[in-house]
């Protein structure tokens, strides 16, 4: 009989590795593989676009022009709003008295207006003061010397209290009913119309921008569709050997990103080119009116956002097109 070995001499089995130790190399390997695949798709898609420079340039030019048009209209509206000024500058009411009214009649009307609670200030401008101001600002000093009499009337500049929304001040109706008043000019009325026109123009530009963004999506989608069709056999082989949909779709997504990035840069070139071409004529026009308004364009933040948003737009168009056409190309 063979004696049994004591249990203390048995070889102890090594403990199994921890789950975290087993998963860490796989996780590092998976991240490295994912990064390498993205880098390969990123540069390989750029290489495919550069391999056909004319077709790539034409597509990017069409998309860039579609993106540049709403940007130019938005810059135009922004400059128009700056030139029109704020609503606070348009609260004054200019009251022109009848030609026969003298300084005492103007002073009496100004005194009655100052007693109203809805009037902040009243400024009286005599015909002599108005003529001197016109002589200093118009540049026709020599021509005014030949006048036999002063044709300017008494003028009152009334500043009412602020009103809510688009309501006209109550003093406006009172001034129009005065017997000494010949004409009442309320600047806020035409500025309010100008604001409505600018609001309508802004809404129209947003609608136009949405339509042109949709056109950009269609251009990118059609380009990606043609690229998928030209590589149908290659895609079928990759799907047969087990390539995932994300792996197959990834190069086309980066193609859309490159198209969007190129078109965004070209749109900025168009915007800055138009701004440079119009800067000198606009400056000469404003100088002729003795205006110190400065034409401004895109801010640095907006200029940086244009290629980013256009790249996102290209990615979205490529995603929609590739998801549909790759699903149709899936082998049975």
Beta strands, then each sheet from edge to edge (+ up, - down):
strand 1: 92-97
strand 2: 119-125
strand 3: 155-160
strand 4: 181-186
sheet 1: 2+ 3- 1+ 4-
end
